């Protein structure tokens, strides 16, 4: 009967504080300085967000060398290596650093432990912008480990001072597996003072775990290059979902996925605006999933203030910084 099927809507989901701060930073910069405002890399890993900001006057580039001298450039939420700051200074660019403060924390840890003479094992995905930026802080003492299997073969210089750090958007469970495997080989390996995987990544994974076993299918809204969105699909399957799929938009949903399905789990990655989840709910309602039950496993209240350079200019212009 239409409307008798059910959606379990995971909460928390969607935007985290770091993503919200970064997106608003670009919006405020366009308002304040006028278009174009250049953005190095995607401000956050979400197609809809990037296209929406482009429509408002943001110009996305891969490197600061593509930004005209003297222009304004925003650094993405994923962070940049020190060399990017140096190149920007040489090109006389006005920079707004929208790096998530939780990523900045990992950068600070990398600098600190390198200065103290540690070799650093960084757990993360090769080529991901956050990993590139973090490794740029101390490349001479940092070795990347991508997954638990790699822990068995990774080579590090002989040292008694060895610490691990991690990308902020990884699977909590897989990271713990990797750390466990590393500690078997390197018993003297120490952990960072606090967990590097961000609160939002952990909360979204916990919310999916809470519903997955009850679901015939879990739909994750998020982009393919969004590490935390991709992880949510893996977590859903590991936690007992019969199937799981990631989509950017409701139009990518396939009716065949829902044959014989009674319970759909729905969540979204930390860089996904709620409008995209709403569109999926509309699609599901049209296909007989009329009951929506929100399952909340944590409450998020964290808010990050805008980058200081932007707040300063907003104040000077007589506007109200967030």
C-alpha positions as CSV (number, residue, x, y, z in Angstrom):
1,X,0.0,0.0,0.0
2,X,1.4,3.4,-0.9
3,X,2.8,5.2,2.2
4,X,3.2,2.1,4.2
5,X,6.9,1.8,3.7
6,X,9.4,3.5,6.0
7,X,12.4,5.8,5.9
8,X,14.9,5.9,8.8
9,X,16.5,9.3,8.6
10,X,19.8,9.4,10.4
11,X,20.7,12.3,12.6
12,X,23.2,14.0,12.7
13,X,23.7,14.2,9.0
14,X,24.8,16.9,6.5
15,X,26.7,20.0,7.1
16,X,29.3,20.1,9.9
17,X,30.6,23.3,11.5
18,X,33.8,23.4,9.3
19,X,31.9,23.0,6.0
20,X,29.3,25.6,7.0
21,X,32.1,28.0,7.9
22,X,33.9,27.5,4.6
23,X,30.8,27.9,2.4
24,X,29.7,31.0,4.3
25,X,33.3,32.4,4.0
26,X,33.0,32.2,0.2
27,X,29.6,33.8,0.2
28,X,30.6,36.6,2.4
29,X,33.8,37.2,0.4
30,X,31.8,37.6,-2.8
31,X,29.4,40.0,-1.0
32,X,32.2,42.0,0.4
33,X,34.8,42.2,-2.4
34,X,32.5,41.5,-5.4
35,X,33.0,38.7,-7.9
36,X,35.1,37.1,-9.0
37,X,36.5,35.5,-5.8
38,X,38.9,32.7,-6.6
39,X,38.8,29.5,-4.6
40,X,41.7,27.0,-4.6
41,X,40.3,23.5,-5.1
42,X,36.7,22.7,-4.3
43,X,35.7,24.7,-1.2
44,X,34.1,21.4,0.1
45,X,33.6,18.2,-1.8
46,X,30.1,18.6,-3.1
47,X,29.0,19.2,-6.7
48,X,25.8,21.2,-5.8
49,X,27.7,23.5,-3.4
50,X,30.4,24.2,-5.9
51,X,28.0,24.9,-8.8
52,X,25.9,27.1,-6.6
53,X,28.9,29.2,-5.6
54,X,30.1,29.4,-9.2
55,X,26.7,30.9,-10.1
56,X,27.3,33.6,-7.5
57,X,30.8,34.5,-8.8
58,X,33.2,32.1,-7.3
59,X,36.0,30.8,-9.7
60,X,37.5,27.5,-8.7
61,X,41.1,26.8,-9.6
62,X,43.5,24.0,-9.0
63,X,46.5,26.1,-8.0
64,X,47.2,29.7,-6.9
65,X,49.3,30.2,-10.1
66,X,46.0,30.4,-12.0
67,X,44.8,33.3,-9.8
68,X,45.5,36.8,-11.3
69,X,48.0,38.7,-9.2
70,X,46.5,40.9,-6.5
71,X,43.2,39.0,-6.5
72,X,41.3,37.4,-3.6
73,X,41.7,33.7,-3.1
74,X,39.9,31.4,-0.5
75,X,41.7,28.2,0.7
76,X,39.3,25.2,0.9
77,X,38.1,23.6,4.1
78,X,40.7,20.7,3.5
79,X,43.7,22.9,4.2
80,X,46.9,23.7,2.3
81,X,50.6,23.1,2.6
82,X,52.9,25.9,3.7
83,X,54.2,26.2,0.1
84,X,50.7,27.4,-1.0
85,X,50.8,30.3,1.5
86,X,54.3,31.2,0.2
87,X,53.2,31.1,-3.4
88,X,50.2,33.3,-2.6
89,X,52.4,35.9,-0.9
90,X,54.7,36.0,-3.9
91,X,51.7,36.7,-6.2
92,X,50.4,39.4,-3.9
93,X,47.1,37.6,-3.3
94,X,44.6,38.5,-0.6
95,X,44.1,35.1,1.1
96,X,41.2,33.9,3.2
97,X,42.0,30.7,4.9
98,X,38.8,28.6,5.3
99,X,40.6,25.5,6.5
100,X,38.5,23.7,9.0
101,X,39.9,24.3,12.5
102,X,39.9,20.6,13.1
103,X,42.2,20.1,10.1
104,X,44.3,23.1,11.3
105,X,44.7,21.1,14.6
106,X,46.3,18.2,12.7
107,X,48.6,20.6,10.9
108,X,49.7,22.0,14.2
109,X,50.3,18.5,15.6
110,X,52.4,17.6,12.5
111,X,54.6,20.7,13.0
112,X,54.9,20.2,16.8
113,X,55.9,16.5,16.6
114,X,58.3,17.1,13.7
115,X,60.0,19.8,15.7
116,X,60.3,17.5,18.7
117,X,62.1,14.9,16.6
118,X,59.3,12.4,15.9
119,X,58.8,10.3,12.8
120,X,55.1,10.6,11.9
121,X,52.8,7.9,10.4
122,X,49.9,9.7,8.8
123,X,46.9,7.5,8.2
124,X,44.9,8.7,5.2
125,X,44.2,8.5,1.5
126,X,46.9,9.4,-0.9
127,X,46.1,12.4,-3.1
128,X,43.3,13.6,-0.9
129,X,43.7,17.4,-0.5
130,X,43.7,17.2,3.3
131,X,46.5,14.6,3.3
132,X,48.5,16.7,0.7
133,X,48.2,19.7,2.9
134,X,49.1,17.9,6.2
135,X,52.1,16.1,4.7
136,X,53.3,19.5,3.3
137,X,53.9,20.6,6.9
138,X,56.7,18.1,7.5
139,X,57.3,15.9,4.4
140,X,60.8,14.8,5.5
141,X,59.5,13.0,8.6
142,X,56.0,11.9,7.5
143,X,55.0,8.5,6.0
144,X,51.5,7.8,4.6
145,X,49.7,4.6,5.6
146,X,46.4,4.1,3.7
147,X,44.8,1.0,5.2
148,X,45.4,-1.8,7.7
149,X,47.1,-4.1,5.1
150,X,49.7,-1.4,4.4
151,X,50.6,-1.3,8.1
152,X,52.3,-4.7,7.6
153,X,54.7,-3.4,5.0
154,X,55.3,0.3,5.7
155,X,58.9,1.2,6.4
156,X,60.0,4.0,8.7
157,X,63.4,5.2,9.7
158,X,64.8,3.6,12.8
159,X,63.7,5.7,15.7
160,X,62.3,5.5,19.3
161,X,60.1,8.5,18.6
162,X,57.2,7.4,16.5
163,X,53.6,8.9,16.5
164,X,50.5,8.5,14.3
165,X,48.2,11.2,13.1
166,X,45.2,10.8,10.8
167,X,43.1,12.5,8.1
168,X,39.9,13.8,9.8
169,X,37.3,12.1,7.6
170,X,38.3,8.4,7.8
171,X,36.3,5.4,9.0
172,X,36.8,5.3,12.8
173,X,36.8,1.5,12.8
174,X,39.2,1.1,9.9
175,X,41.6,3.7,11.4
176,X,41.6,1.8,14.7
177,X,42.4,-1.4,12.8
178,X,45.3,0.3,11.1
179,X,46.6,1.7,14.4
180,X,46.3,-1.8,16.0
181,X,48.3,-3.3,13.1
182,X,51.0,-0.6,13.3
183,X,51.3,-1.0,17.1
184,X,51.9,-4.8,16.6
185,X,55.0,-3.9,14.5
186,X,56.0,-0.8,16.3
187,X,55.1,-1.3,20.0
188,X,56.6,2.1,20.9
189,X,54.2,4.0,18.5
190,X,52.3,6.6,20.5
191,X,48.9,8.2,19.8
192,X,48.2,11.9,19.4
193,X,46.9,13.7,22.5
194,X,43.4,13.7,21.1
195,X,41.6,11.9,18.3
196,X,42.2,13.4,14.9
197,X,39.0,12.1,13.3
198,X,36.5,14.9,13.5
199,X,33.4,14.9,15.7
200,X,31.1,15.2,12.7
201,X,32.7,12.2,10.9
202,X,32.3,10.1,14.0
203,X,28.8,11.2,14.7
204,X,27.6,10.5,11.2
205,X,29.1,7.1,11.2
206,X,27.6,6.3,14.6
207,X,24.1,7.4,13.3
208,X,24.4,5.1,10.3
209,X,25.5,2.2,12.5
210,X,22.3,2.8,14.7
211,X,20.0,2.2,11.7
212,X,21.9,0.0,9.2
213,X,20.9,-3.4,10.5
214,X,17.2,-2.5,10.2
215,X,17.5,-1.3,6.6
216,X,17.1,-3.1,3.3
217,X,19.0,-0.3,1.7
218,X,20.9,2.8,3.0
219,X,21.1,5.8,0.7
220,X,24.0,8.2,1.3
221,X,23.8,11.7,-0.3
222,X,27.2,12.9,-1.1
223,X,29.8,13.3,-3.8
224,X,32.3,10.7,-5.0
225,X,35.3,12.7,-3.9
226,X,33.9,13.3,-0.4
227,X,35.9,10.9,1.8
228,X,33.4,11.0,4.6
229,X,30.4,10.3,2.3
230,X,32.2,7.3,0.7
231,X,33.0,6.0,4.2
232,X,29.3,6.2,5.2
233,X,28.5,3.7,2.5
234,X,31.2,1.3,3.8
235,X,30.1,1.8,7.4
236,X,26.4,1.0,6.5
237,X,27.4,-2.3,4.8
238,X,29.7,-3.3,7.7
239,X,26.9,-2.5,10.2
240,X,24.4,-4.8,8.5
241,X,22.6,-2.9,5.8
242,X,21.6,-5.3,3.0
243,X,22.7,-2.7,0.4
244,X,24.0,0.9,0.3
245,X,24.4,3.4,-2.5
246,X,25.8,6.9,-2.7
247,X,24.2,9.6,-4.9
248,X,24.7,13.3,-5.5
249,X,21.1,14.0,-6.4
250,X,17.7,12.4,-6.1
251,X,17.6,12.0,-9.9
252,X,20.4,9.4,-9.6
253,X,18.3,7.0,-7.6
254,X,17.4,3.8,-9.4
255,X,13.9,2.3,-9.0
256,X,15.4,-1.2,-9.3
257,X,17.3,-0.7,-6.0
258,X,14.0,-0.5,-4.1
259,X,12.3,-3.6,-5.4
260,X,11.1,-5.6,-2.4
261,X,12.4,-2.9,0.0
262,X,10.4,-2.1,3.2
263,X,12.9,0.1,5.1
264,X,15.2,2.7,3.6
265,X,18.0,4.3,5.7
266,X,18.9,7.9,4.6
267,X,21.9,10.0,5.6
268,X,24.2,12.6,4.0
269,X,27.9,13.4,4.2
270,X,29.3,16.4,6.1
271,X,29.5,18.6,3.0
272,X,25.9,18.1,1.9
273,X,23.2,20.8,2.2
274,X,19.9,19.6,3.6
275,X,18.0,20.6,0.4
276,X,19.5,17.5,-1.4
277,X,18.3,15.2,1.4
278,X,14.8,16.8,1.1
279,X,14.8,16.0,-2.7
280,X,15.6,12.4,-1.9
281,X,12.7,12.3,0.6
282,X,10.3,13.7,-2.0
283,X,11.5,10.9,-4.5
284,X,11.0,8.2,-1.8
285,X,7.6,9.5,-0.9
286,X,6.6,9.3,-4.6
287,X,7.7,5.7,-4.6
288,X,5.7,4.6,-1.6
289,X,8.0,5.4,1.3
290,X,5.6,7.8,3.1
291,X,6.6,7.3,6.7
292,X,9.8,9.1,7.9
293,X,11.3,8.3,11.3
294,X,14.2,10.4,12.4
295,X,16.8,8.5,14.5
296,X,19.0,10.9,16.5
297,X,22.1,9.6,18.1
298,X,23.8,12.9,19.0
299,X,23.2,16.6,19.2
300,X,25.6,19.0,17.5
301,X,25.9,22.5,18.7
302,X,29.5,23.5,17.6
303,X,29.8,26.6,15.5
304,X,33.1,28.0,14.1
305,X,33.6,31.8,13.6
306,X,34.5,33.0,10.1
307,X,38.2,33.3,9.2
308,X,39.8,36.3,11.1
309,X,40.9,38.1,7.9
310,X,37.3,38.1,6.7
311,X,35.8,39.1,10.0
312,X,38.2,42.0,10.1
313,X,37.2,43.3,6.7
314,X,33.5,42.8,7.4
315,X,33.8,44.8,10.6
316,X,35.8,47.6,8.7
317,X,32.9,47.7,6.1
318,X,30.4,48.2,8.9
319,X,28.7,44.9,8.5
320,X,28.2,42.2,11.1
321,X,30.6,39.3,11.1
322,X,29.1,35.9,12.0
